[in-house]
Amino acid sequence: MFNSAEPVFYRHPTYVPAGGERHQVIDPATLATVGTIADTTSAEMEATLDAATTAQRKWRKLDAKSRATMLHRIANRIEATDMRRCAELMSREMGKPYPEAIGEVANCAGAFRYFAEMARDDGGKVAGTTQAGSFQHARYDALGISVHIMPFNFPILLMCWTVAASLASGNGCIIKPAPATTLSTLEFMSVFEALPEGLIACLPGGAELASALIASEKTHAVAFTGSVAAGRAVAMAAAAQMKPAVIEAGGSDPLVVTAHAPLDVAAAGAVTAAFHMSGQVCTSAERFFVVDAVHDDFIARFATEARRLRIGNGLTKAEIGPLVSKAARDKVIRLVEDAKAKGATVVLGGKIPESEPQGWFYEPTILTGCTPDMAILREECFGPVAAVMRVRDFDEAIERANDSEFGLGASIFTTSLEEAMEAAERLEAGMVWINNPLIDNDALPFGGWKKSGLGRELSRLGLDTFRRSKMVIIDHKPVVQDWWYPYPDDWFYDADGRKHV
């Protein structure tokens, strides 16, 4: 068993509290106890923030090259460290298949290298002058201490996206991991060993701790990934303190299959888009809109591909692990049963697998005949369910795809250049994937439209989230300007409107 209060989890500069309430960590596949975690107390939070503030004051004064060197050291450490223990903890905590867990931590180094060089390259802008003899430019400064409120589904990778950008900008970082993935997050913190002591810390806890960190006068920016309801609350709390916040609030992503789709590719891609990590991906395809001309053929191929998936413990040979909790599975069951009651047909799945009676498993599920009145087309399911609606043509598919309060990502399969270009323009989402869903790029902005979020992670936009601009005007040769007070008499008018001569 693992225990967050034991010395094995103390890694400089990680701060591990031991004074708060303890909670058991339960494996969602076996329901066995993995270990315990302890909540952060108020006193521990304050001490950690004080230490981070002291360290950040020195960190922000470092030149960009020195900070970049430190971030490259973090990347080197990630690549050189045996991450099997961290990946195993992640699988045991939240059920993720081990190949995905080890792949997640292995992909973190790139974000630190990208933001190290981006911050070194982009320190401001020289503007065309508005007055002769004046040097006019914008520069970027650190905000102070950023708070990173993390989700359970990609606890390490998504943390690295925003932490790398924040550190590169000269900030200190406080990480509030998801309760479901606290152990693996604490284990990963050893990669930050090269940073000044206190500059970064991981504080376990729940919503109360998150609220306290946002409200604190010692923090200055917030990064959040989670549900729409929680994201709205975080955004409002940050706005009340006039703190910038980047909010990634999930979605119910559409996937369109047109009459020109390569159906074998579309079926294989749809399986990954819908069922990757049991559908517990913010950009999972949940709403499928398939053109009538290819609907039946696509569904047959889709179901055939999906039947190849293996269900089981994430530490066995299985693509489909458990959902993170009973509450998560209960929501999936509710949405599927509502769809069935309103006329949807279960092509595949739709039940708890007989092979896994213990744990929070649910079969990969394909529903056809779905209609807009079904809750599964209105809510984020966050489970291994593909809800399919038959549509007349490409235009109706785009219209239906956009008929949602969410707008994180959207996918389309087509060999028509016209459809691809139109989809890229017309789909109301922060990200559009054509024939290759779920891909991201450190150099491109990640985030949603509508209720799916505010701000962007990754790219220069992700860097700008954690720094503030300052306009600077320098006149190297001081002279008295002709527009300064007092004004010449001939600039004025008499009471009757006549200008003085």
N, C-alpha and C positions, 0 to 999 in steps of 0.2 A: 504494500500500500504506500501511497505517496502523501506527504503532508507538507503543506506550504509553510508551516512554522518551523520545520526542521532545518538545520544548518545547510543541508544539501541544496536548498533552494536559495541560499544567500549567494549572490554573485555581484561583485562590484560592477556597476554602481546601482544595482537593483536594491530597492528598499522593500523588505518583506515584513508586513506587520504581523503581530502575534496577539495583540490585546483585544481584538474584537470578537464578535460572535462567530462560532465555528459552524461550518456546514459540510455535510457529506457530499462527495462527488460520486455520482452514480453512472455506471456504464450503461448507455441506453440499449446496448445489444444484449447484455446479460443481466442487467439490473443489480450487478454486484457493486460493492463499494470500492471505488478506485482510490480514494484518499479523502482528505479534509482540506478545507480552505478557511482562512480566518479573515473576517471583515476588517477594514481599516478604521481605526478610531479617529475622532476629531483631532485629538492631540497629535496623533501620528501623521495625519494629513497636513496639519499646520507645520510640523517640523520638516516634513518632506518639501513643502512649498518654500519654506525659508531656505533650505539647502539648495533647491533648484534656482531660486532667485539669486543667491550669492554666486553660484557657478555660472549662471547665464550672463551676469554682468561682465565676467571675464571673457566668456565665450563670444559674445557679440563684438568684442573689440579685436578679435583675431582677424587677420586678413583672410580674404576669400581662398587663397591658395592653401593656407594652413588648415582651414576648416575642411576644404576638399580632401586634403591628405588624410584627415581623420575619418572622413566618410568612406574613403577607399579602404582604409584599414578595417572598418566594419564589414565592408563587402568581402574583403580577403578572409576575415574571420568566419563569415557565413559559409564561404566556399570551402574553407579548410576544416570546418568543424563536423564531426560525426553527428548528424541530426536524427539518428534513428530513435534515440530516447524521446526527443521532442515530438517526433512524428507518432511514436507509439502512444504517448500521453494524449495527443490530440485524438487519435482513433478511439482510445478508451473513454475519453471524456465526452465526445459528441458523436461518435459512430462513423466518422469519415473513413472510407477505405484507405488502407495504409499507402498504396501508391500515390493517391491524391494528397495525403498528408505530407509525405516526404517530398513530393513534387512542389507543394506549396512553399515549404521553407527553402527549397533549393532555388526558387525563382525570386527570392527577395533581394539578392545582391545587386541586381540590375538597377533597382530604384535608387539605391545609394550612389551608385556610379553616375547615373543620369543626373540626379539633382546636384551632386558634387560639382560636376562640370557646368551645368546650367547656371548655378549661382555664381560660379567663377567667371562665366562668360557674360552674364547679363546683370550688371550692377546699376543700371540706370539708362538715361537717354539725354542726349544733347539736342536741344531744340533750336530751330532757326530763331535768331534773336528778334525781339520786337523793338529794340532800341540800340542804336549804334554804340559800340564800346562796352556792351554788356554781355557777359557769359551766362547763359540761361540753361539750366539743366534740371533733371529729376534724378533723385537717388533713392535707393531702397534701404530701409532700416528694419531691424527685427522688431517684433511685437512684444516679446517678453517670454511668458510661459504659456505653452499651448496644452490643451486638454484633449486627449484622444480616447473617445468612448467607442469601444470595439464590439463587433458582432461575434457570434459563435461560429459562423460558417467558414470564414477565412480569417481566423483571428491573428495570424502572423503576417500574411501578405498584405492585407488591408492596413494593418498597423504600420508596416514598413513604408507603404506608399506615402502616408501623411507625415510620419515621423522623419523620414528622410528629407522631405521638403522643408519641414519646420527646422530641423537641425541645420540644414544648408543655409537657411535664412538667418541664422544666428540666435535661434530660440532655445529654451529648455523645454523638455517634454514630460508630461505626466500621463501615463497610460492607465486607463481604467478598463481592464479586460472584461469580457463577458463572463458572468459567473460559471457558465458551462465550459469555458476553455481557459480558466485561470492557471491551472497547473502547467499546461504547455506554454503559455505565454511567459510565465515566470522562468521556466527552463530556458526559453529562447533568450532571455535578457542578458545572458553571459556574453553575447556577441558585442555588447556595448562597452566592454571592459576598457577599451582604449580612451573612452570619453572622460572628461574631468568628473571627479566624484560629485554626485548629486545632480548633474545636469539632466539626467533622465531617470525616471523611477516608475515602477509598476505598483499601483495601489489596488488591491482586490476589494470588491464591494458591489453593492447593487445600485438601484435608482437613487437612493438617498445620498450615497457618496457622489454620484454623478451630479446631482443637483447642487451639492455643496461645492464641488469643484468649479462648476459654472458660475455660481454666485460669488465665489471668493474674489476679493480685490487683488489677490496675488496671481490670478490667471488672466490671460489676455486674448485667447482665441480658442475655438472649439472645433474639433473634427468628430463627426458622428456617422455611424452606419448602423441601420436598424430599420424598424417598422415605420410606417407613415405616422402613426399616432405618437410614437416616441420621438420621432424626428421633428414633428410639429412642436412638441413640448420643449425639446432642446433648443430649437430655433427661437421660440418665444422667450425662453429664459435667457439665451445669449443676447437677444435684441434688447431685453430689459436692461442689460448691463452695457449695451452699446459695444458688444464684442463681435468681431467677425466670426462666422461659422460656415463650415462646409458640411452640408447635410446630404447623405446618400440614403434615401428612404425606401428603397425597394420598388417593386412594381409587379405588373402582371403582363409580361412581354408577349407581343403577338409574333407569330410565325406564319408567313404567307407562302403557299405553294401554288404557283400559277400554272396555266396550261402549257407553258414552255419550260417547266421545271424538269431537270434531270432526275427522274423519280428514284432511281437507286441511290444517288447521292443524297437526295432530299430525305429519304427514309432513314439512311444512316445518320445524317446530320441531325435529324429531328430526335432520334433516340438520345444522342448526347445533349442536345439543347433542352430536352424535357426532363431527362432522368439523371443527368450528371449530379452526383452527390445527393441522390434521392430527391432531386428537385429543389434542394435547399441552397440555391444560388440566386442572388438578387436578380440576375439577368436570365434566369431560366425561362424558356419558352413555355407559357402556360395556356395561351389562347391561340388556337390554330385555325386559320382561314384558308380552306382548300377549294380551288375552283372546281365547279361541277364536272367539267370534262375529264378531270384526272382524279377525282375524289376517291372512287372505289378502288382504283388501282393503287393509289398512294397508301390508303389505309391498309390494304392487304400487305404491302411491302413493309410499312411501318410496324405493323403487328408482328410480322415475321422477324424483323430485326430485334424488336423489343423482347421477344421470347428467348433470345440468346443470352439475356442478362441473368447473372447469378445473384441470388439474394443471400445475405448472411453477414456475420460479424465482419467488421472492417479489417480485422487482422487475419482473415481467411481469404481465399480466392473468391471474392465477390465484388461486383460493381455496385450493387444496391445494398447499402447499409441501413441501419435504423434511422428513423427521425430522431431529432435531438431530445424529445420529451413526449410524455403522454399527452400534454396539452397540444403539442404540434400535430400529433397523429389524430387527435380528436377533431381538430379543425379540418383536416383533410377528409376524414370520414363524414363530417357534417356536410361539406361542400359536395362530395360525390353523391351522398344520399339525396340531397336536395336536387341535384341534376337528374338523378334517376327518377325521382318522384315527378319531375316536370317533363319527362319524356326522353331523356338521354339514353342511349344504348351503350352497354358496356361491351366493348370489343375485346378488351384484355384487362385482367386484374380486377380492381374494384373491391378488394377485400384484404384482410390480414392473411399473410401466407401461412398455409398449414405447416410448412417446414420450419417456421420460426414462431412458435406460440408464445415464446418469452421475448421480452424486449419490445421496442416501439417500431416494429417493422410494418411496412405497407407495400403491397405489390405494385410494380409499374403498371399504370392504368391508362387506357385509351378510351375516351368517351366520344361517341359521335352523336349527331342530331342535337347538338347543343344550341341553345337559343339565348337571346340577350336578357331574358327574364331570370336566368339561372344565376345564382350567387357566384358560381365558380367563374363566370365571365366578368364579374364586377369586383371581386375581392382577390387579394393575393393569396394563392393557395399554399405556396412554399412546401410542396410535396411532390411525389412522383406521379403527377397526373397531367395528361394532355387532353384538353377539352377542345373538340373539333367542331367547327361550324362549316357547313357546305355553303358556298357563295356562287353567284352567277358568273362573275368575271373578275378581272384584275381591279377594276374601279370599285366594285363593292368590297373586295378584300381590303383595300386601303381604307375605305370608309369605315368598315367594321373594326379594323385594327386601331384606328384613331379614336373610336368611340369608347374612351376609357379615361378615368381621372389620373391614370398613371402614364408615364412617358420616359421610362428608363432606357430600354433598348428595344429593338425590333429587328426581325430577320426575314429574309425572303430568299426563296430558291427559284431561279429562272435562268434561261439561256438567252433571253431577249435583252439586248442592250437598252432598248427603249424602256422596258419595264424596270430594269435595274436603275437607270438614271431617274425615272419618275419616282420610284420608291424612295431613293435617297433624298429626293427633294420633298416629297409629300408626306412621308411617315413622320408623325409627331413624336419624336423620341430623341434623346440625347446621343444615342449611338445607333447606327444601322449596319447590319451585317448582311452581305449578299453572298450566298452560297458557302458561308463559313462562319457559323455563329460562335459567340462567346469569346472572341479574340480581344485582347487588349494590347496597348502599346504605351510604354513609359512616356513617349514623346507626344501622345495625343490625349486630349482631355476626356476624363471619365466622369460621367454624371448624367442626371436626368432632367427632363422637362416636367411641367405640371406638378403634381404632388409627389413626384419621385425624387425631388431634392432641390437643393440650392448650392450654387458654386460648383467647382470642379476639382477633382483630384487628378494627379499626373499632369504632364506637360508644363509649359510656362504658367498656365492658369493655376495649376496646382501649387506652383511655387509662390505665385502672387498672393495666394490665400494666407500665407504665413509671414508676409512682410507688408510694410506700409510705405507709401511714397512720400517724398518731401520735395517740393519745388525749391530750387536754390537760384538766386539771382546774384551775380557777382560783377560789380563794376571795379575792375582793377585800377582804373584811373579816376579817383573821385572828382566829380565836377558838380557844380550847382546846375540842376536841371531847369529848363525854362517853364516847366509845368508845375513847379513847386510853389507853395504859398510864399508871399502874398501874390495875388494875380495882378497883372498890369491893368491900369484903369480902362484901357480901350477894350478889355474883355467883357466889360459890364454893359448893362442896358439901363436907361432911365425908367422911371415908373410908367411913362407913356409908351415904352417899348422901343424907343429910339436908342441905337447903339452909340456909345461915346466915340468920338473921333480923336 
